[in-house]
Every structure is written in structure tokens, then in C-alpha cells.
């Protein structure tokens, strides 16, 4: 729908506060069978777990009807954000990664990493081994044990990121890092890299030099140029923005994979309001169908 210009999606609002940040994202369908528009206010507070026992990402989504603006539902955003972020990676991997991928490395061992692995297994069931790298090896071990049991896959922690990457065809990064740790020298020529963590100007996970020769796929070009990994490469003059491909154009065949995607492929994802809308609408419709949720009158 976004590629077909059937989406209304204004720019994001980002604000930094003392211990974290807020993102406000809004978007919806201009017309068609899905009459939904969402507004999401998300807080990113990455010391929440240690300080308060709370998720790092938390907030609310409001779902409105596009016919008359009526507020249909208010719902928690943390799970929806985690799921739709992973789903976006899954779509990108399905269309932009090579089908012969068998080994992957994931950087990060938090909640988002678990959803990333679920999505990866869904679209690439042929992958048989996953390495897990994080700043805490103990956390990587705990994560690997839990996800191995859940997904029935060979998932192993590693202290050696370069060794893991050299053995992999897929790399997923989902951390809150502010300095890149995936160096160009670590990355095999045919790797698919999903950079999922950078969604504000000060975040960075991958070496901007990787953008020199890579095919670059993004969720939204303008947004990634402002707050994604792409914006670091643009700032250094390493990328011509005209060769950046939007995922919607790959999915709809406007940019044929065999004609446009070389090696490696970087998917730079900053998260879009329409991803929130798609999943929030599904949650709302299933809640109505199954009689879930608390009902109340928005207006007298």
C-alpha cells in the first residue's frame, strides 16, 4: 500500500529527555477496505530493566476510523512494536536475502531479538544454526537456551563476532548501540544485513563503510536518511541517495531483485507508522471477534 501511495504517513517526531527518548509516529490508509489510522507514542528507556523492572520500549497506540475520526481502541505498544519490527525484517529477508542462507548471527539478546528469530524461522526455515552475540555473554547464554528450546533450532552464544559473521549468510542487529560494532572487515561479500536497532540520530550498529558497495533497501527513504543507519553513511558522503531502494518497491516488483540487488544487501529499518497500523488493526479486529478487551465510552 505504501508503494502504491495509498498511505498517509507524516514525518516522525523525536524528543530526547533525561533518561531516554520519545518517538511519535502516525499513519494510516488514505482510502480502501482498511479504514484505520494510528498514532503511537513510544518511550525508549534502556535502563528500565535494571532500574524499574520494566520493558525498554513502552507506550500506547490509538487506533482511529478514517471515515469520521472516531477513536476505536487504545492499546499497549510494546508488544506490537516488537512484533511489527520483526515482521518487517522477515519481509525484507524473504525478498532480498539469498534463498540458500543456512547460518545467521543475531546481535542482541533482548525481547526484540526473540521476535527477530521467530520471524526469521518463519520466512527462512532452512536456517539451521544461529549465533547470538551481545555485550553480556551470560545474557547470550540464557537467551540461546530459551530460544533453542522454543524454536527447536541450534542457537549458540558466541564471544567472537567476526568468527560468527564469517560463518553466516544473515546478520541481524537489534541493539541500542551508539557506536557501530559490525565492522566492514567482518562481513562476507554476499551477506544480508538487517539493521533494526538504529531509529534515532545517535544510534548506530554497522560500519557506514559497508554502504559503499552494498545494495541498500530501506523501509522509508526520508526517515532512514534522518534517523537510520543510512544517515551516518550520507553524512560521510558514502552513498548516493538515488540508489537507495524502498522495500515496497522490491515487494511490488518495481525494482526487480535480479536487476537491482548486489552484494551485500543492507536492510535499514527505522520502523514505520504503517507497520503499527497494520498490526494494531489486526489486534483490534481479533479482539472484537473474540470478545477481548475492556469496553468503555469515549464520548457521552
The 8 nearest C-alpha neighbors of each residue, nearest first, counted from 0:
[[1, 3, 5, 2, 6, 4, 247, 28],
 [0, 2, 4, 6, 3, 5, 247, 273],
 [1, 3, 247, 4, 0, 248, 251, 5],
 [2, 4, 0, 1, 5, 6, 247, 251],
 [5, 3, 1, 2, 6, 0, 7, 29],
 [6, 4, 0, 3, 29, 1, 28, 30],
 [7, 5, 28, 1, 4, 29, 27, 8],
 [6, 8, 27, 26, 29, 28, 9, 5],
 [7, 9, 26, 6, 25, 27, 10, 272],
 [8, 10, 25, 11, 7, 26, 24, 272],
 [11, 9, 12, 8, 222, 24, 25, 221],
 [10, 12, 24, 23, 13, 9, 22, 25],
 [13, 11, 23, 22, 10, 24, 14, 21],
 [14, 12, 22, 21, 11, 23, 15, 20],
 [15, 13, 21, 20, 16, 22, 12, 23],
 [14, 16, 20, 19, 21, 13, 17, 18],
 [17, 15, 19, 20, 18, 14, 21, 44],
 [16, 18, 19, 15, 20, 44, 14, 21],
 [19, 17, 16, 44, 20, 46, 15, 45],
 [20, 18, 44, 16, 43, 17, 15, 45],
 [19, 21, 15, 43, 16, 14, 42, 44],
 [20, 22, 42, 14, 41, 13, 43, 15],
 [23, 21, 13, 41, 12, 40, 24, 42],
 [22, 24, 40, 12, 39, 11, 41, 13],
 [25, 23, 11, 39, 272, 38, 22, 12],
 [26, 24, 38, 272, 37, 8, 39, 9],
 [27, 25, 8, 272, 273, 7, 36, 37],
 [26, 28, 36, 7, 35, 6, 273, 37],
 [27, 29, 6, 30, 5, 7, 35, 34],
 [28, 30, 6, 5, 7, 27, 31, 65],
 [31, 29, 28, 34, 5, 32, 33, 65],
 [30, 32, 33, 34, 28, 29, 5, 35],
 [31, 33, 34, 30, 28, 35, 29, 65],
 [34, 32, 31, 35, 28, 30, 280, 65],
 [35, 33, 65, 64, 32, 28, 30, 31],
 [34, 36, 64, 65, 27, 33, 63, 28],
 [35, 37, 27, 63, 26, 62, 65, 276],
 [38, 36, 62, 276, 61, 25, 26, 63],
 [37, 39, 25, 61, 60, 24, 40, 26],
 [40, 38, 60, 24, 23, 59, 41, 25],
 [39, 41, 23, 58, 59, 22, 60, 24],
 [42, 40, 58, 22, 21, 57, 39, 23],
 [41, 43, 21, 57, 56, 20, 58, 44],
 [42, 44, 56, 20, 19, 55, 21, 45],
 [45, 43, 19, 55, 46, 47, 42, 18],
 [44, 46, 55, 47, 43, 19, 48, 56],
 [47, 45, 48, 49, 44, 50, 55, 18],
 [48, 46, 50, 53, 51, 45, 55, 49],
 [49, 47, 52, 53, 46, 50, 51, 54],
 [48, 50, 47, 46, 51, 52, 53, 45],
 [51, 49, 47, 48, 46, 52, 53, 45],
 [50, 52, 47, 53, 48, 49, 46, 54],
 [51, 53, 48, 49, 47, 50, 54, 46],
 [52, 54, 48, 47, 51, 55, 50, 49],
 [55, 53, 56, 48, 47, 57, 52, 77],
 [56, 54, 45, 44, 47, 43, 53, 57],
 [57, 55, 43, 54, 42, 77, 44, 41],
 [58, 56, 77, 42, 41, 76, 54, 55],
 [57, 59, 41, 76, 40, 42, 75, 77],
 [60, 58, 75, 76, 40, 74, 39, 41],
 [59, 61, 39, 74, 76, 73, 38, 75],
 [60, 62, 73, 38, 37, 72, 39, 63],
 [61, 63, 37, 72, 71, 36, 70, 73],
 [64, 62, 70, 36, 71, 69, 68, 35],
 [63, 65, 68, 35, 69, 66, 34, 67],
 [66, 64, 34, 68, 35, 67, 36, 63],
 [67, 65, 64, 68, 34, 69, 35, 63],
 [66, 68, 69, 65, 64, 63, 70, 34],
 [69, 67, 64, 65, 63, 66, 70, 36],
 [68, 70, 64, 63, 67, 71, 65, 66],
 [71, 69, 63, 72, 62, 68, 64, 61],
 [70, 72, 63, 62, 69, 64, 73, 61],
 [73, 71, 62, 61, 70, 74, 283, 63],
 [72, 74, 61, 60, 62, 59, 75, 71],
 [73, 75, 60, 59, 76, 72, 61, 279],
 [76, 74, 59, 77, 58, 60, 78, 73],
 [75, 77, 59, 58, 79, 60, 80, 78],
 [76, 78, 57, 80, 79, 56, 75, 81],
 [79, 77, 81, 80, 76, 82, 75, 57],
 [78, 80, 82, 76, 81, 77, 83, 278],
 [81, 79, 77, 83, 78, 82, 76, 84],
 [82, 80, 78, 84, 79, 111, 83, 77],
 [83, 81, 79, 85, 84, 80, 78, 86],
 [82, 84, 86, 85, 80, 81, 274, 79],
 [85, 83, 87, 81, 86, 82, 80, 270],
 [84, 86, 115, 88, 82, 83, 87, 114],
 [85, 87, 83, 89, 88, 84, 118, 82],
 [88, 86, 90, 84, 89, 85, 83, 91],
 [89, 87, 91, 85, 86, 90, 92, 193],
 [88, 90, 86, 92, 87, 118, 91, 119],
 [89, 91, 93, 87, 88, 92, 86, 94],
 [90, 92, 88, 94, 89, 93, 95, 87],
 [93, 91, 96, 89, 95, 94, 90, 88],
 [92, 94, 90, 91, 122, 95, 89, 96],
 [93, 95, 91, 92, 96, 90, 250, 249],
 [94, 96, 92, 91, 93, 97, 256, 264],
 [97, 95, 92, 191, 94, 93, 98, 264],
 [96, 98, 99, 100, 95, 191, 92, 168],
 [99, 97, 100, 96, 123, 93, 125, 101],
 [98, 100, 97, 101, 125, 168, 96, 126],
 [101, 99, 168, 98, 97, 102, 126, 169],
 [100, 102, 126, 127, 125, 99, 128, 168],
 [103, 101, 167, 128, 126, 168, 129, 100],
 [104, 102, 169, 129, 167, 170, 168, 130],
 [105, 103, 130, 170, 129, 131, 164, 169],
 [104, 106, 171, 131, 170, 172, 107, 130],
 [107, 105, 172, 132, 133, 131, 173, 171],
 [106, 108, 133, 174, 173, 112, 109, 132],
 [109, 107, 112, 139, 142, 133, 138, 106],
 [110, 108, 112, 111, 107, 113, 142, 174],
 [109, 111, 113, 112, 114, 108, 81, 54],
 [110, 112, 114, 113, 81, 109, 115, 173],
 [113, 111, 115, 109, 110, 114, 108, 107],
 [112, 114, 116, 110, 115, 111, 117, 109],
 [115, 113, 117, 111, 116, 112, 85, 82],
 [114, 116, 85, 112, 118, 113, 117, 119],
 [117, 115, 119, 113, 118, 114, 120, 112],
 [118, 116, 114, 120, 115, 119, 121, 113],
 [117, 119, 121, 115, 89, 116, 120, 85],
 [118, 120, 116, 121, 122, 117, 123, 89],
 [119, 121, 124, 123, 117, 118, 122, 116],
 [122, 120, 118, 119, 123, 124, 117, 89],
 [121, 123, 119, 120, 93, 89, 124, 118],
 [124, 122, 120, 125, 119, 121, 126, 93],
 [123, 125, 120, 126, 121, 122, 119, 127],
 [124, 126, 123, 101, 127, 100, 99, 120],
 [127, 125, 101, 124, 102, 123, 128, 100],
 [126, 128, 101, 125, 153, 102, 152, 129],
 [129, 127, 153, 102, 154, 126, 103, 130],
 [130, 128, 154, 103, 104, 102, 153, 155],
 [129, 131, 104, 155, 156, 154, 105, 157],
 [132, 130, 156, 105, 157, 104, 139, 155],
 [131, 133, 106, 157, 107, 156, 139, 105],
 [134, 132, 107, 135, 106, 139, 108, 136],
 [133, 135, 136, 132, 107, 138, 139, 158],
 [136, 134, 138, 133, 137, 139, 132, 108],
 [135, 137, 139, 138, 140, 133, 134, 158],
 [138, 136, 140, 135, 139, 141, 142, 156],
 [137, 139, 141, 135, 136, 140, 142, 108],
 [138, 140, 136, 142, 156, 137, 141, 108],
 [141, 139, 137, 143, 138, 156, 142, 136],
 [142, 140, 138, 144, 143, 139, 145, 137],
 [141, 143, 139, 145, 140, 144, 108, 138],
 [144, 142, 140, 146, 154, 141, 145, 155],
 [145, 143, 147, 141, 142, 146, 140, 148],
 [144, 146, 142, 148, 143, 147, 141, 149],
 [145, 147, 149, 143, 148, 144, 150, 142],
 [148, 146, 152, 151, 144, 154, 150, 145],
 [147, 149, 146, 151, 145, 150, 144, 152],
 [150, 148, 146, 147, 151, 145, 152, 144],
 [149, 151, 152, 147, 148, 146, 117, 120],
 [152, 150, 147, 148, 149, 153, 146, 154],
 [151, 153, 147, 150, 154, 127, 128, 148],
 [152, 154, 128, 147, 127, 129, 155, 151],
 [155, 153, 129, 143, 147, 152, 128, 130],
 [154, 156, 130, 143, 131, 129, 153, 157],
 [157, 155, 131, 139, 140, 130, 143, 132],
 [158, 156, 132, 159, 131, 130, 155, 160],
 [157, 159, 160, 132, 136, 156, 133, 131],
 [160, 158, 162, 157, 161, 163, 132, 164],
 [159, 161, 163, 162, 164, 158, 132, 157],
 [160, 162, 185, 164, 163, 159, 165, 186],
 [163, 161, 165, 159, 160, 164, 166, 185],
 [164, 162, 160, 166, 161, 165, 130, 167],
 [165, 163, 167, 161, 166, 162, 160, 186],
 [164, 166, 162, 163, 167, 187, 161, 186],
 [165, 167, 164, 163, 162, 102, 168, 103],
 [168, 166, 102, 103, 164, 165, 169, 104],
 [167, 169, 190, 100, 102, 103, 191, 189],
 [170, 168, 103, 191, 190, 167, 192, 104],
 [171, 169, 192, 104, 103, 105, 193, 191],
 [172, 170, 105, 193, 192, 194, 106, 104],
 [171, 173, 106, 194, 195, 105, 174, 196],
 [174, 172, 196, 195, 107, 106, 112, 171],
 [173, 175, 196, 107, 176, 172, 106, 204],
 [174, 176, 196, 202, 177, 197, 173, 45],
 [177, 175, 174, 178, 202, 203, 204, 179],
 [176, 178, 202, 203, 201, 175, 179, 204],
 [179, 177, 203, 176, 204, 180, 202, 205],
 [178, 180, 204, 205, 203, 206, 181, 177],
 [179, 181, 204, 182, 205, 178, 206, 176],
 [182, 180, 205, 179, 206, 204, 183, 185],
 [181, 183, 206, 184, 185, 180, 205, 186],
 [182, 184, 185, 209, 186, 206, 208, 181],
 [185, 183, 182, 186, 187, 161, 181, 209],
 [186, 184, 161, 183, 182, 164, 165, 187],
 [185, 187, 183, 184, 164, 188, 165, 190],
 [188, 186, 190, 189, 165, 185, 164, 168],
 [187, 189, 263, 262, 190, 186, 213, 168],
 [190, 188, 263, 262, 187, 191, 168, 264],
 [189, 191, 168, 263, 169, 187, 188, 192],
 [190, 192, 169, 264, 96, 263, 265, 170],
 [193, 191, 170, 265, 171, 169, 266, 264],
 [192, 194, 266, 171, 195, 265, 170, 172],
 [195, 193, 267, 172, 266, 196, 171, 192],
 [194, 196, 173, 268, 172, 193, 197, 267],
 [195, 197, 173, 174, 175, 194, 198, 172],
 [198, 196, 202, 227, 203, 199, 228, 195],
 [199, 197, 269, 227, 226, 196, 202, 200],
 [198, 200, 226, 201, 202, 197, 227, 13],
 [199, 201, 226, 202, 227, 225, 198, 197],
 [202, 200, 199, 177, 203, 226, 197, 178],
 [203, 201, 177, 197, 199, 200, 176, 175],
 [202, 204, 177, 179, 178, 197, 176, 228],
 [203, 205, 179, 180, 176, 178, 181, 172],
 [206, 204, 181, 179, 180, 203, 207, 182],
 [205, 207, 182, 208, 179, 209, 183, 181],
 [208, 206, 232, 209, 210, 205, 231, 228],
 [207, 209, 210, 206, 211, 183, 237, 232],
 [210, 208, 207, 183, 211, 206, 213, 212],
 [209, 211, 213, 208, 212, 207, 238, 232],
 [212, 210, 209, 208, 237, 213, 238, 207],
 [213, 211, 210, 209, 214, 262, 263, 208],
 [214, 212, 263, 210, 264, 262, 211, 215],
 [213, 215, 264, 260, 261, 265, 263, 262],
 [216, 214, 265, 243, 213, 264, 244, 266],
 [215, 217, 244, 266, 245, 246, 265, 243],
 [218, 216, 267, 245, 219, 266, 246, 268],
 [217, 219, 246, 268, 245, 220, 267, 269],
 [220, 218, 222, 217, 221, 245, 223, 271],
 [219, 221, 223, 222, 217, 224, 245, 218],
 [222, 220, 224, 223, 219, 225, 10, 226],
 [221, 223, 225, 224, 219, 220, 226, 227],
 [222, 224, 227, 225, 226, 220, 221, 229],
 [225, 223, 230, 221, 222, 229, 226, 220],
 [224, 226, 222, 223, 230, 227, 221, 200],
 [225, 227, 200, 199, 223, 198, 224, 222],
 [228, 226, 223, 197, 229, 198, 230, 269],
 [229, 227, 230, 231, 203, 197, 267, 223],
 [230, 228, 227, 232, 224, 231, 223, 233],
 [229, 231, 224, 233, 232, 225, 228, 227],
 [232, 230, 234, 229, 233, 228, 207, 235],
 [233, 231, 207, 235, 229, 237, 234, 230],
 [234, 232, 230, 236, 235, 231, 238, 237],
 [233, 235, 231, 232, 236, 230, 237, 229],
 [236, 234, 232, 233, 237, 231, 207, 238],
 [235, 237, 233, 234, 238, 232, 239, 231],
 [238, 236, 232, 235, 211, 233, 210, 239],
 [239, 237, 233, 236, 240, 232, 211, 210],
 [238, 240, 241, 242, 237, 233, 243, 236],
 [239, 241, 243, 242, 238, 233, 220, 224],
 [242, 240, 239, 243, 244, 238, 220, 215],
 [243, 241, 240, 239, 244, 215, 238, 214],
 [242, 244, 215, 240, 241, 216, 245, 220],
 [245, 243, 216, 215, 217, 242, 246, 248],
 [246, 244, 217, 247, 216, 248, 218, 219],
 [247, 245, 249, 248, 218, 217, 216, 250],
 [246, 248, 2, 250, 249, 245, 251, 1],
 [247, 249, 253, 251, 246, 245, 250, 254],
 [248, 250, 254, 246, 252, 247, 251, 253],
 [251, 249, 247, 248, 252, 246, 94, 253],
 [252, 250, 248, 249, 253, 247, 2, 254],
 [253, 251, 255, 254, 249, 250, 248, 256],
 [252, 254, 248, 251, 249, 255, 250, 247],
 [253, 255, 249, 252, 248, 256, 259, 258],
 [256, 254, 252, 258, 257, 253, 259, 249],
 [255, 257, 259, 258, 260, 254, 249, 95],
 [256, 258, 255, 259, 260, 261, 254, 95],
 [259, 257, 255, 256, 260, 254, 261, 252],
 [258, 260, 256, 257, 255, 254, 261, 214],
 [261, 259, 214, 256, 258, 257, 264, 262],
 [260, 262, 214, 263, 259, 264, 213, 189],
 [263, 261, 189, 264, 213, 188, 214, 190],
 [262, 264, 189, 213, 190, 188, 191, 261],
 [265, 263, 214, 191, 213, 262, 215, 192],
 [266, 264, 192, 215, 193, 216, 191, 267],
 [267, 265, 193, 216, 217, 194, 192, 215],
 [266, 268, 217, 194, 265, 216, 228, 193],
 [269, 267, 195, 218, 270, 217, 266, 194],
 [268, 270, 198, 227, 223, 197, 271, 267],
 [271, 269, 268, 84, 272, 218, 274, 198],
 [272, 270, 273, 274, 269, 275, 218, 24],
 [271, 273, 26, 275, 25, 24, 274, 276],
 [272, 274, 276, 275, 271, 26, 277, 27],
 [273, 275, 277, 272, 271, 276, 83, 278],
 [276, 274, 272, 273, 278, 277, 279, 83],
 [277, 275, 273, 279, 274, 37, 278, 280],
 [278, 276, 274, 280, 275, 279, 273, 281],
 [277, 279, 281, 280, 275, 276, 282, 274],
 [280, 278, 282, 276, 281, 277, 275, 283],
 [279, 281, 283, 278, 277, 282, 276, 284],
 [282, 280, 278, 284, 279, 283, 285, 277],
 [281, 283, 279, 285, 280, 284, 286, 278],
 [284, 282, 280, 286, 281, 285, 279, 287],
 [283, 285, 281, 287, 286, 282, 280, 288],
 [284, 286, 288, 282, 287, 283, 289, 281],
 [285, 287, 291, 283, 289, 288, 284, 290],
 [288, 286, 290, 284, 285, 289, 283, 291],
 [287, 289, 285, 286, 290, 284, 291, 283],
 [290, 288, 286, 287, 291, 285, 284, 292],
 [291, 289, 287, 286, 288, 292, 285, 293],
 [292, 290, 286, 289, 287, 293, 288, 285],
 [291, 293, 286, 294, 290, 287, 283, 289],
 [294, 292, 295, 291, 290, 72, 286, 73],
 [293, 295, 292, 296, 291, 72, 297, 290],
 [296, 294, 297, 293, 298, 72, 292, 299],
 [295, 297, 298, 299, 294, 71, 70, 293],
 [296, 298, 295, 299, 70, 71, 69, 72],
 [299, 297, 296, 295, 70, 69, 71, 294],
 [298, 296, 297, 295, 69, 70, 294, 71]]
